[in-house]
Amino acid sequence: MNMKALTSPPITEAVTELKGVAVSLFAQLANGRLPGAGITRDTYGAGETRGHDVVVNYARQLGLEIAKDAAANTYMTLPGRNRDAPKIIVGSHLDSVPNGGNYDGAAGVVAGLLAVSVFKKLGIRPACDITVMAIRAEESIWFQVSYIGSRAALGMLPIGALDAKRFDTGRPLSAYVAECGGDPRAIEKGIAALDPKKIRSFIELHIEQAPTLVEAGQPIAVGTCIPGNFRYPHIRIHGRHDHVGMPRRFRHDAVAAGSELISAMDRLWAERDARGISMAITVGRCMTDPSAHGLTIVPGKLELSLDVRAYDPLELASLEADIVEVAKQVEERYRVRIEFGTRAEAPIGPCSPKICDGLADAAAKLGIAFDRIVSPASHDAAAFAQAGVPIGMIFVRNENGSHNPQEHMEITDLLDGTAVMAEWLRKELS
């Protein structure tokens, strides 16, 4: 087929006709969840593996080439006319947080398969390979490591990451990778399944994780940047357990110190927010020692986690320096000791301006309302950007936030995002 002669109406119609397929795929993904109130597709566990089986089954129906790598990522490829040309990868992850929602990550894999289905339906053979990648282990809650699947595929997984313990079992990542058919030894050697020089671009569709599109009344958005972050999963504040009658001047109260630290960090955020600096500070875990705390005991130990994200490396460095200084002041004021512990980080992922403009042009051509927004969340696309691959993001309206069972995405909005992806691919590969 002459791709230059193809107009947008067939793309729109072909995507619309796949609504039933989308509904079916999401239903199958939901049925594969682990028991619980929400959706749990556990990283390198039964839930995530079941998700990969679902999408592979549909990819086989499309006649796509199926491959796995050492990290057990799944690649589903529509061959192009020039198999040696750099390929385009579209996709996202299939794991979820415990008791999360059904669309975070999975929407991007489904959209990629639908876009390829459109090419098959319309008899289009692209100029280069289009690979739909179902990525493992994006949700860092399980092993406290970011972008495990994508960074492993690119040969960029940090040294020692395979020793990370899953939070609910204490077993190492290497054991889970092996159980899922991966090869931890190849990952440890830094053997890359993907060569960035052979990737033309990486496109990821994802539900929005703040109600920006809901507020704007837009079905989709073109992403412009993914935040970088630094994380301290296990900050420990050491004080002293004492009787509740202990006068204030003698106390070493870990909870009071932790409360002051959190409040001070929130003030740092408020100051920057007032100056229009986009960022976020989150204390996700905060707990005293259950073996020692009690109604009549001054708490002597507090543990908390910290995630700080922003869109500028200098701002991230400034934030970290300010937080360290605040912690020193809290130590002195409350007579406690603060250990930050292990540090992790993820890179900032700027989207390619050319791809952003191309996606915006595709939306305008199809008559689909859209906005341009930064992502509040981390995504695998950032790992590809760090490797030098041009990236693009499409966000789909999501009413009830993310990482919870109430994630809500209208299938019609997903189809709009898929149509934009398919139209961009059509134009890019014509």
C-alpha positions, 0 to 999 in steps of 0.5 A: 500500500502507498502510505502517502496516499493513506488518509486519516479517516481509515486510521480513525475508523480502524482504531474505532473498530478495535474497541471490543479488542481493547475491552477484552484485553483489559478484562483478561488482564484484570482476570489474571490479577492476584487476590485482593481489593485491587489489581496486583500484577506483582513484579517478576511474579505470577501476576506480571507473568500472567499479563505477559501471557495475555498480550503474547496470545493476542500478538500471536493472533496478529502473526507478530514475531515474539522474543524475550530477553535476559530480563524476561521483557517481551518483544512483539514485532511487526516486520518492516520493509527494511529489517536492518533499519533502526526500529521504532519501539512502542510500549510500557510495563505490565506490572502494578503496585499492590492493589493498584489499578488495571490501566497503569502501564498496561494501557501503553502495551494495549495501545501499541498492539492496537496500533500494530493491528491497524497496520495489519488491518489496512495492509500497511507494511512499515518502512522499518520494524515496529516492536511492541515492548511489554516491559518488566518491573517498572514499579519500583515499590517491589524491589526499590529499584527504578526501571529494572526491565528497561534498564536491563534491556539497555545494559544499564541496570545499576551494579548490585541491583540484582541483590535487591530484596523484594519488599514482601518476601525478602528474596533477591531480584536475581531469583525472581528473574531466573524463575521467570525465564530470564538470565541474571548472569547476562544482566550482571555482565551488562549484556544489552538486548537493545542497541540504542543506535538501532532504535529510531524512537521509543513511544509510550502511552500512559494514563495520566497520574494527576487530574490535569486532563480531567481538569482541562476536559481533554481526552489526551495530552502530548508529554514534554518531560519525565521527571528525574528523582532521588530516593531514600527508601530507608531513612532512620531517625534514632532517638531514645525510648523513654517514659511518657512523663519525661520532660521535654528538655530531656527527650530524644523524640524520634517522631517529633523530629520526623514530624519537623523534618517532614514539615520542613521539606513541605515548606521547601516544596511550598517555597519552590511552588510559589516560584513556579518550579515543578517538583514533588516531595513524598514521604511514602512510608512513616512508621515507628518500631512495632516491637517497641512503640506504645501508648506510654513510651516516647518513641526512640526510632522512626523509619520513613521513605523519601521520593523527591522529583523535579525536571531540572538536574540543578533543581534536584541537586539544590533540593537534596542539599537543602534537605540534608541541611534541614536534617542537620538542624532537626538533629540538633534541635531534637537531639536525634541522629538521622541516617539517610541510608541507601540512595537511588536515583532516576534520570530526567527524561526530556521528550524529543521536541520533534516527536512532540510536534509530530504527535501534536500534528497527528492529533490536530489532523485527526481532530482530537483535542489535546494538551501538552503537559509534563509527567508527574510520574516516572516512566520507562521512556526516561531510561530510553532517553538516558540511553540517547533514544528519542522518546515521545509520551502520550497521556490518556485522561484518568479521573481517579489518579493512579496506583489505586483500584479506582483508576478510571480510563474511558476506552474511547479516550484510549482509542483517541490516544491510539489513533494519534500513535497510529497516525504518527507512525503512519506519517513517520514511516511513509 
